[in-house]
């Protein structure tokens, strides 16, 4: 970790060098400075601090000192190493699918995995039934796929606009999987009322909503991006429009995973520790589990 941090510190200095020489120089510097950092842990701290301050570049000294004190290193203005992120276009324009599983899908699929016990009986999913089959398996009695236009998927079983879908009977589904859809519908209140109406008493809605993300994608329907959500807005919205349910709202993400999603990186390019750290100031995905109360 220390070596990585030191190499990042020297990145701006080495940016103009031959790539092979720059990497070798960075590795060599990181090795020697790591030795100094280890010696800094010696009880005779004051002497080593003086030596380090004399021998190390100022930024490296401050980095080592912050590491020793258990603080986050904050580079000075003008010394941040942007590397591959200094660009006006993202690394991937399709959320990162061309690099693997997108960062937001990591959170979405973890949420569905944790709640897979609710995916049972007759299940409705938007777009396709990939998650129904993966997380419900043999517990699914009937799988329905809903699309606004059945031409979007030949396997569509229900063609409907969820802002008003009177042809879908009340209390139809034991589970509704509603991932990354509400952001694309302007009249979101009507949609949630419809979901409440068509969910059976005792049934479960598993929804995910976009937080920090881009606002348009590669498909025509993604041009209709209307909303971004937080745990606060999601909780208020579903409590208002889903009054007869037990609602649990959860946020996922942090500044690093948000930047990674915006740049179109794959989740595999981050560590599990980096992905699983939650900072409510940077919510990438918001999940909602709403269990409709049984009829008494």
N, C-alpha and C positions, 0 to 999 in steps of 0.2 A: 504493500500500500504506500509506504514511504517513497520507494523508488518511483512508483507511478506518479506520485504527487510532484516529485522533484523534476521528473522528465517533463511534466506539463508546465512547470515553472519556466523551464528553459526553452520551451517550444517556440516562443516568439523570437528568441535569439538565434535559433538554429533554422528558422523557416527558410532563409535564403540559401542555405548550404546544400551541397549534394545530398540527396535523400539517404544514401547508404552511409556517408560520413556522419550525417546528422544523427542517425539512429545510434551509430557506434559511440559517438561522443556523448550523447544523452545517457546511454547505458553506463558508460564509464564514470561519468559525473555522479549518476545516481548511486553507484556502488560505493564510491569513496565518501559521499555525503551521508549515506546510510550508516557507515561505520562511525562517523562523528555523532550521528543521532543516537546510536546505541550507547556510546560512551557518555552521552549527556545524562543518561539515567543513573550514572555513578553519583554517590552521595556528595562528592566534591563538586557540586553543581556550579558554583560561582566561577571557579577556575575554567571549567569547560565552556561556560557561557562566554567568558572573555575570549577564550581561544577561538571558539566558533565564530564570534562576531568579527574577529580579525581575519579569519581565514575564508569564511564563506561569503558569497554575494549576499546582499541585504535581504533579498526576497527568500532565498533558501534558508537563511538564518531565522527569519520570521516564521517560515513554514515549520522548521524543526522545533522552534520554541512553542508554537501553537500546538503541535502534536504532543509535545511533552506535557503541556498544561491541560490537555484534553479539550482544547478549543478548536473551532473550525477556522481554517486559514482563509483569510479574505485578502486577495491580491489587491495591490494598489491600483488606482485609476490609471488606465492606459497600459496595464501589464497583463490583462486577462488573455489567456491563450485560447482563441476560438477554434483553431484548427479547421476541421471539415465543416464546422457549423457556421463559419463566416461565409454565408451565401444568401442570396435573395430568393432562391427557389429551394423547396425541400429536397432532401435526398431521395425520397420516394413520393410520388404524387397519388399513390393508391393506398394510403394508410400504412404501408409497409408489407402488404400482401406479397409483393415481389421479393421480399427478403425473408419471409416466414410469417409467423402469427403476429398481427399487430398488437401493440401494447394494450389498447383498450379491450381487445378480445381476451387477453389474459385475465383481466378482472371480470369480464362478463362470464367467461367459462368457469372460473373459480366460484362465482356466485351461484351459477346453476348447479355445479357439482355439489356444493354445500347444501343445496335445497332439492336435490334429485328425488328425495322421498316424496315430494309433492307432485312430481310428474307422473301421473297415473290416470287410469280411466280414459275418458274422452278428453283429448288434449288438442287445443288450438294453437297454432304458431303462425306468425306472419312471414310471408315470403317463401319459406320452405319448411321442411320438418326435420332438418338436420339435428337440432338440439333435442327435439322430441324423442327421436330414435336413440340418440346417444345417451341421454340422461334418464329417459323413461324405460327404454328397453321393453322387457316382457310385461311391465306394469301398465303399458299403454294398451287400452282396449280398442280405441279408434283414434286415428290421427287425422286432423283437419288442417288444411293449408289455406290461409286467407290472403288474397291479393286484391288491390283496387281494380286491376285488369288481369284477367286470367291468362292473357297472352304473355305475361311476365314469367309464368311458370305453367307448363302444360299439366302438372299434377295438382294445380289449384282445385280445391273442392268447394270453396266459398268465395264468390266475387262480391265485394262489399266495400262501401265507404263507411268507416267506423264512426264518422260524425253523425251518421243517421243510417242505421241498418235494421229497419223494422222487420225484414224478412228473416232475420236470425231470431229464433225463439228465445224467450227468457229462460234462464237457468239451464243452459245447454251444456256447459263444459265444466269438467272437474279441475282442469288446469289450463291457464292461458300463458304462453310464453311470448312476451312482448318486448323484444330487445331492440334498442336503438331505432325506434320508430317514431316516438312522440315528438321528437325534435323537428320532424318533417311535416307536421300537421298544424296548421294555424289554430284551428278550433280545438285545442287540446282538452278543454273542459267537456265538450260533448263526447269526445272519444272515451274519456275515463268513465263517464256515465254509462256509455254503451257497454264497456268492459264489465262494469259492475252488474249491469242488467243481465248479460248473457252468461255470467259465471254462476255456477250452482251454489246454493248454500253449503258451506263447508269446503268449497273449492278455493283454489289458490291462484292468484295472479303473480307471476314472476316477471318483473319489468326492469329494464335497465335504460338509463337516460344519459345522454351525452353531457359532459361538463366542459372542461377545456379541450377544444379540438378545432380542426379546420371547419369551415362553414359550407363547404361544397365538395362534391366528389366527382368521380368520372362518369357516373350514370345520370341520365336525364332527371330521374326523380330526386337525385341528391341536390339538385339546384333549388329545391323547395325548403332548404334549411331555414327554420324559423326561430328556434329556441335553443338555449343552453340552460342547464339546470344545476342547482346546488342541493345539498341535503335539506337546507331550510326551505327552498321553494318546493321541492318534491314532497316534503312532509305536509306542508300547508295545502298543496294542491290535492293530494290524495285523501287527506283527512276531510277536506271539503266535499269532494265528489265521490268518495267511497266511505260514507259514514257508518255503514254497517259491517265494518271489517277491522280485524286486528292488523295494524300496519307497522312494518319495520323498515326503516330507511337507513342505508349505509353508504358511506363515501369511500372512494379508492383513489390513490394517486398521490403524487408529490411533484415538486418542481422539476426533478430530473425526468420522471416518467412522462410528465406533460410535455416537456421539450422534445423528448424522444418520439412521442406520438405526433407532434406537430411536424417533426422532421421526417416522419415516415419510417422510423426504425422498427425492427422486430423486437419482440419481448426478449428473445434469446440474446440480444446484444447488451442486456442489463443483467445484473445478478438478482437472485431472489430477494436478497436483503434490500436492494435498491427498489425493486418492484413493490414489495410488501410494506415498505414504510409508508404510513399514511400521514399526510399533512392536510388538515382541513382548509388551508388557504389555497390549495392547488388540487381541486377535485377533478379528476379525469373522467370518472364514471360514477354515477349514482345508481344504486339498486333499490328496488322497492319490492317487498313481499307483502301482499295483502291477502289475508285469509278471510273470506266472507263468512260471517257468523251463521251457523245453522239456524233454521227456523225453530223457534222454541214451541 
